[in-house]
Amino acid sequence: MRVISFKADEDFLEQVDKLARRMNLSRSELIRVAIESFIKINGNNINISSLTKKLKEI
């Protein structure tokens, strides 16, 4: 498996870590599952410009 990195603020990481502990997963496993679920739900129907706009609002 390849390693990737991304930037995240402390509050986000705290939420990720808290959820990962509750689910008995590592941070990496939780993020991987979340992204896999997002892709399965949205598949090829992802509107990149709409997604980018929504992500900027977060």
C-alpha positions in Angstrom: 0.0 0.0 0.0 1.3 3.5 -0.8 1.6 6.2 1.8 -0.1 9.6 1.2 -0.2 12.8 3.3 -2.6 15.7 3.6 -3.0 18.7 5.8 -5.7 18.9 8.5 -6.3 21.2 11.4 -6.1 20.0 15.0 -9.8 20.0 15.6 -10.4 17.7 12.6 -7.7 15.3 13.7 -9.1 15.2 17.2 -12.5 14.2 15.8 -10.9 11.6 13.5 -8.9 10.1 16.4 -11.9 10.0 18.7 -14.0 8.2 16.1 -11.2 5.8 15.2 -10.8 4.9 18.9 -14.6 4.3 19.2 -14.5 2.1 16.1 -11.3 0.3 17.2 -9.5 1.4 13.9 -6.3 3.2 13.3 -6.5 6.8 11.9 -5.4 5.5 8.5 -8.0 2.7 8.5 -10.8 5.2 9.4 -9.8 7.6 6.7 -9.4 4.8 4.1 -12.9 3.4 5.0 -14.5 6.9 4.8 -13.0 7.6 1.4 -13.9 4.1 0.1 -17.5 4.6 1.3 -17.7 8.1 -0.3 -16.5 6.6 -3.6 -19.0 3.7 -3.4 -21.9 6.0 -2.7 -21.0 8.6 -5.3 -19.2 6.5 -7.9 -18.8 8.2 -11.2 -21.5 10.7 -10.4 -19.1 13.1 -8.6 -19.4 16.6 -9.8 -15.9 17.9 -9.2 -16.7 21.6 -9.3 -19.6 21.1 -6.9 -17.5 19.0 -4.6 -14.7 21.5 -4.6 -17.2 24.3 -3.8 -18.6 22.3 -0.9 -15.2 21.4 0.5 -14.2 25.1 0.5 -17.2 25.8 2.7 -16.1 23.4 5.3 
